Amino acid sequence: MEPAYHKLWLSGELKEKTRAAWDLLSSCSLCPRNCRVNRLIGEKGFCGQGLQAKVARALPHFGEEPPLSGSRGAGTVFFSGCALRCLYCQNFQISQEGIGEELAPEILAGVFLDLQIQGCHNLDLVSPTPHLPFILSALKIAVSQGFKLPIIYNTHGYLSETALDLLDGVVDIFLPDMKYGEKNRAALLSQAEDYPLYNQDAIKEMYRQVGPLKIDEQGVGSRGLLVRHLILPENKSDSLEIIRSLASLSKEIPISLMAQYRPCYKSHEVSEINRPLHPREYSEVVALAEQLGFEEIYVQNLESAEIYYPDFSRDDPFAGK
Ligand code: SF4
């Protein structure tokens, strides 16, 4: 199946979208933070990102949901920086502490092509939004050199309409989080009171663009939306609300209920999240999703908290897990 962006590349629209994304950098409004800093002259906003893509790691990754990892791995590129400040971020070394290397578009295009050569099923862009102009520039170069993997947009789900317009026709698979439905939780745990507002609109728009995730004969996802929800300690009512709101949009949307929470980074600052998840906290959320009749629910063991905890100071952050 041809990737979504191929049509845009042929029509010249990919070039236009790339230009529009770069234009946003002069008064950055790539995400709902709307910092309005001029990144073209070196100013930095909330995410701390500059004028080049900052990449922490690129590798075949087998820890995504089965239709995304497949048998040969998702071609995962972990970008640095983030528009959220989640106290419990397991990727804090790259999202908050700046691990990563700045890459020019030609080099980033080479990274994309290399993941294709390694046989990955897709290009899995993790936390890409602050880097969107550079990703589009790199994509143009890569496509001209034979790149054709489907693109996964793997995001915390805090996205503006502006970014979603740019992504329309570029992305094959949206893989967003739904972290919070309740603004006080979003403010306390991620410094983003308006997260639920933007997140709910973003999920609707992603669904409009790509529909529910479709899986091919080999069991690999080709196009569509798959939503993730990480279950947090002491957060049952918010989790249940999120699941209900997704069900009201469509029960055809596969939902991945993640059990991999473990206290880390600054989670000690809020006592209710400063402990691992209890099995019952997880199973109650799964039970509701089943009752509501979701067609596909991905679940995890509670041991996932150790298996999927990365260390980005290593060459392979997931080695030995
Ligand atoms: S991408 Fe970064 S600089 Fe731009 S609006 Fe978002 S947080 Fe601010």
Boltz pocket constraint, residues with backbone or C-beta under 6 A from the ligand:
constraints:
  - pocket:
      binder: B
      contacts: [[A, 28], [A, 29], [A, 30], [A, 31], [A, 32], [A, 33], [A, 34], [A, 35], [A, 36], [A, 37], [A, 44], [A, 45], [A, 46], [A, 47], [A, 48], [A, 49], [A, 82], [A, 83], [A, 129], [A, 130]]
      max_distance: 6.0
